[in-house]
């Protein structure tokens, strides 16, 4: 089968399309014929191997997993003998190791049947970005109906999901984005949209119960000025690699002394959240926003586009 392969860390030039062996499934695993896979900033970070401390888990000199990619949608090709809930031919979405390939495999509980109202491309986008948005709003911020929530960076992968999930949780949502994405952010449910090229939300009079900052373009102290007295800032931005690590450390330190600053937390994909997101999708509350699609061979260009920070929604690889 064809797959994107990475044998060293670096820029997009370290990625190449090669013929590799099709994965062999264990008793509790599912083999999926990949139809689409999405890209998020984490794929760029894993490709570059920066910050270096990350390599303690991913491989010191080279990636442990030669085929990158996690978020996937496709058709079940084969199942192990201990798999009970899925059968060949089922259309599924979920996460795995090695999504940027014609075939991928993972344990059964990492896949859920695809909602009928989503394409494979849309289903592949319901991955890390959607799970992150859900956990930020539901678990970290504990958003309640009637609260005022601001999403800074509302047009990105996490941002487009955050706007819709916050609305589904009953919040009054304000999205901050650039001029070209104002109408898109409004179309996915934002009650108010701020064009940051014309207005700075940190200097306005409006106050928010929760701010999800996916950008990090202001200091945390300045951003907290836009909170209510009991409001919470959740800092989820600040760069793609070393810059993001530095901001994470500052977030941790400030959260120890500033009540309005939430501390950093680890976001992981899990089946319960995947099922919850499927419920939002089937209810019509959440629809993935696709920025653009690329064929498998153009995965390096696709990752570069995401790394540049200009994607409006999620970038998807089609296979």
C-alpha positions in Angstrom: 0.0 0.0 0.0 1.0 3.6 -0.3 1.7 5.7 2.8 3.4 8.9 3.9 6.6 7.9 5.6 8.9 9.9 7.9 12.3 8.5 8.9 13.7 11.7 10.6 12.5 14.9 12.2 12.5 18.2 10.2 10.4 20.3 7.9 7.9 19.0 5.3 10.8 17.7 3.2 11.2 14.7 5.6 7.9 13.3 4.4 7.8 11.0 1.4 5.2 8.7 -0.2 6.4 5.1 -0.3 5.1 1.6 -0.7 4.9 -0.2 2.7 3.3 -3.3 4.0 -0.4 -3.3 4.8 -0.9 -3.4 8.6 -1.6 -6.8 10.2 -4.4 -6.7 12.7 -4.4 -8.4 16.1 -7.4 -10.2 17.6 -9.0 -7.1 19.0 -8.2 -4.7 16.1 -9.9 -3.4 13.0 -8.3 -2.8 9.6 -9.8 0.2 7.8 -9.5 1.2 4.2 -8.8 4.9 4.7 -11.0 7.3 2.7 -9.9 10.5 4.5 -7.6 11.7 7.2 -7.4 15.1 8.8 -4.5 17.3 9.8 -4.0 19.3 13.0 -1.2 21.3 14.4 0.0 18.3 16.4 1.0 16.6 13.2 3.3 19.5 12.4 4.8 19.3 15.9 5.4 15.5 15.6 7.0 16.0 12.2 9.5 18.6 13.5 10.3 16.9 16.7 10.2 20.2 18.6 10.1 20.8 21.5 12.9 18.3 22.0 11.5 17.0 25.3 8.6 15.5 23.3 11.0 13.0 21.7 11.2 11.2 25.0 7.8 9.7 24.0 8.0 9.9 20.2 11.5 8.7 19.6 14.8 10.5 20.3 16.6 10.3 16.9 13.7 9.4 14.7 9.9 8.9 15.0 8.9 5.6 16.5 5.9 5.6 14.1 7.1 5.9 10.5 3.6 6.7 9.2 2.1 9.9 10.7 -1.5 10.9 11.1 -4.2 10.1 13.7 -7.7 11.3 12.7 -9.3 9.0 10.1 -12.5 7.9 8.4 -13.0 5.0 6.1 -14.5 1.5 5.5 -13.8 -1.5 7.6 -11.8 -4.0 5.6 -11.2 -6.8 8.1 -11.7 -7.4 11.9 -9.9 -9.5 14.4 -11.6 -12.6 16.0 -12.3 -10.7 19.2 -14.1 -7.7 17.5 -17.8 -7.8 18.1 -19.3 -4.4 17.3 -17.9 -3.8 13.8 -18.0 -5.8 10.5 -16.3 -5.5 7.1 -18.1 -2.8 5.1 -19.0 -0.6 8.1 -18.3 3.1 7.6 -16.3 4.3 10.6 -14.4 7.3 11.9 -12.0 7.6 14.9 -8.3 7.7 15.5 -5.3 5.4 15.0 -1.5 5.4 14.4 -0.6 5.9 10.7 -3.7 7.6 9.2 -1.8 9.0 6.2 -1.9 5.8 4.3 -4.3 3.6 2.2 -4.9 1.3 5.2 -4.7 1.8 9.0 -5.5 -0.4 12.0 -6.4 0.2 15.6 -8.3 -1.4 18.5 -12.0 -1.6 18.0 -12.8 0.9 20.7 -11.0 3.7 18.7 -13.6 3.6 15.9 -17.3 4.5 15.9 -19.8 4.1 13.0 -19.8 7.2 10.8 -22.9 9.5 11.1 -25.0 9.1 8.0 -25.1 12.9 7.6 -21.4 13.3 7.2 -19.1 12.7 4.3 -15.9 10.7 4.9 -14.0 14.0 4.7 -16.2 15.6 7.4 -16.0 12.6 9.6 -12.2 12.5 9.5 -12.2 16.1 10.8 -14.0 15.0 14.0 -10.8 14.1 15.7 -8.2 15.9 17.9 -9.6 19.4 17.2 -13.2 18.5 18.1 -12.1 16.5 21.1 -10.0 19.3 22.3 -12.8 21.9 21.9 -15.2 19.6 23.8 -12.8 19.0 26.7 -11.9 22.7 27.0 -15.5 23.8 27.2 -17.2 21.0 29.0 -14.5 19.8 31.3 -12.1 22.7 31.9 -14.5 25.7 31.6 -17.6 23.8 32.7 -19.7 26.0 30.4 -23.3 26.4 31.6 -26.4 27.6 29.6 -26.6 31.4 29.5 -23.0 32.1 30.0 -21.1 34.4 27.7 -18.2 32.6 25.9 -15.6 34.2 23.7 -13.6 32.0 21.3 -10.4 33.8 20.1 -9.3 32.1 16.9 -12.9 31.0 16.0 -12.1 30.1 12.4 -9.4 27.5 13.0 -9.7 23.7 13.5 -10.4 23.9 17.3 -12.2 27.2 17.0 -14.9 26.2 14.5 -15.7 23.2 16.7 -15.6 25.4 19.9 -18.1 27.9 18.5 -20.6 25.1 17.7 -20.1 23.1 20.9 -20.4 26.2 23.1 -23.7 27.0 21.4 -24.8 23.4 21.9 -24.0 23.7 25.6 -26.4 26.8 25.7 -23.8 29.6 25.8 -24.0 33.0 24.1 -21.0 32.8 21.8 -18.7 35.5 20.5 -16.1 34.5 17.8 -13.0 36.5 17.1 -11.5 36.1 13.6 -10.2 37.9 10.5 -12.3 39.8 8.0 -12.4 37.0 5.4 -13.8 34.6 7.9 -16.4 36.7 9.6 -19.4 35.4 7.7 -18.2 31.8 8.1 -18.0 32.1 11.8 -21.4 33.7 11.9 -22.8 30.9 9.7 -21.7 28.2 12.2 -23.7 29.8 15.0 -21.7 32.6 16.7 -24.1 35.2 18.2 -21.5 37.9 17.8 -18.4 38.1 15.6 -15.4 40.4 16.2 -13.1 41.2 13.3 -9.8 41.6 15.1 -8.4 43.7 12.3 -10.9 46.4 13.3 -11.6 45.7 17.0 -9.6 44.5 20.0 -11.8 42.5 22.3 -9.4 43.1 25.2 -10.1 46.8 25.2 -13.9 46.7 24.7 -16.6 47.0 27.4 -18.1 43.6 27.0 -17.2 41.0 29.6 -17.2 37.2 29.3 -17.6 34.3 31.7 -15.2 32.1 29.6 -12.5 32.9 27.1 -11.0 30.2 25.0 -7.8 31.7 23.5 -6.6 29.6 20.6 -4.2 32.3 19.4 -2.1 33.8 22.2 -1.8 37.1 20.3 -2.2 39.1 23.6 -0.6 38.6 27.0 -2.7 36.5 29.4 -3.0 39.5 31.7 -4.3 41.7 28.9 -6.8 39.0 27.8 -8.1 38.5 31.3 -9.3 42.1 31.3 -12.2 41.0 29.2 -13.4 38.5 31.8 -16.1 39.0 34.4 -14.9 39.0 38.0 -15.5 35.2 38.3 -14.6 34.5 34.7 -12.1 32.0 33.4 -9.4 32.3 30.7 -8.3 29.0 29.1 -5.1 29.6 27.1 -4.9 27.1 24.2 -2.6 29.0 21.8 0.8 30.4 21.6 2.7 28.9 18.7 3.3 25.5 17.1 6.4 24.2 18.9 8.8 25.8 21.4 6.7 28.9 21.7 3.7 26.9 22.7 5.7 25.0 25.3 6.9 28.4 26.8 3.3 29.7 26.9 2.2 26.4 28.6 4.8 26.9 31.3 3.7 30.5 31.8 0.1 29.4 32.0 0.9 26.9 34.7 2.8 29.5 36.7 0.1 32.2 36.4 -2.7 29.7 37.2 -1.0 29.2 40.6 -1.5 32.8 41.7 -4.3 34.1 39.5 -7.8 32.7 40.1 -9.1 33.7 36.6 -6.3 31.8 34.8 -7.0 28.1 34.2 -4.0 25.9 34.3 -2.9 23.7 31.3 -4.3 20.2 31.0 -3.6 17.2 28.8 -6.2 16.5 26.1 -6.6 12.9 24.9 -8.9 11.2 22.5 -11.3 8.7 24.0 -14.3 6.7 22.9 -16.8 8.4 25.2 -16.0 11.8 23.7 -16.1 10.4 20.2 -19.6 9.1 20.9 -20.6 12.5 22.4 -19.4 14.3 19.3 -21.2 11.9 17.1 -24.4 12.8 19.0 -23.8 16.5 18.5 -23.3 15.8 14.7 -26.4 13.7 14.4 -28.5 16.3 16.2 -27.3 18.9 13.7 -25.6 20.9 16.4 -22.1 20.4 15.0 -21.0 20.3 11.4 -17.2 20.1 10.6 -15.8 22.9 8.6 -13.4 21.8 5.8 -10.8 24.4 4.8 -9.6 22.4 1.8 -8.7 18.9 0.7 -5.4 17.4 -0.6 -4.6 14.0 -2.2 -2.3 11.8 -0.2 0.8 12.6 -2.2 0.4 16.3 -1.3 0.4 15.7 2.5 3.6 17.7 3.0 1.9 20.8 1.4 -1.2 20.2 3.5 0.8 20.1 6.8 2.7 23.2 5.7 -0.6 25.0 5.1 -1.9 24.1 8.6 1.5 25.1 10.2 1.2 28.5 8.6 -1.9 29.1 10.7 -4.2 30.2 7.8 -6.6 27.3 7.6 -10.3 28.2 8.1 -11.6 25.0 9.6 -9.9 21.6 9.1 -7.5 20.4 6.4 -8.3 16.9 5.1 -6.3 14.4 3.1 -8.4 12.3 0.7 -7.4 8.8 -0.4 
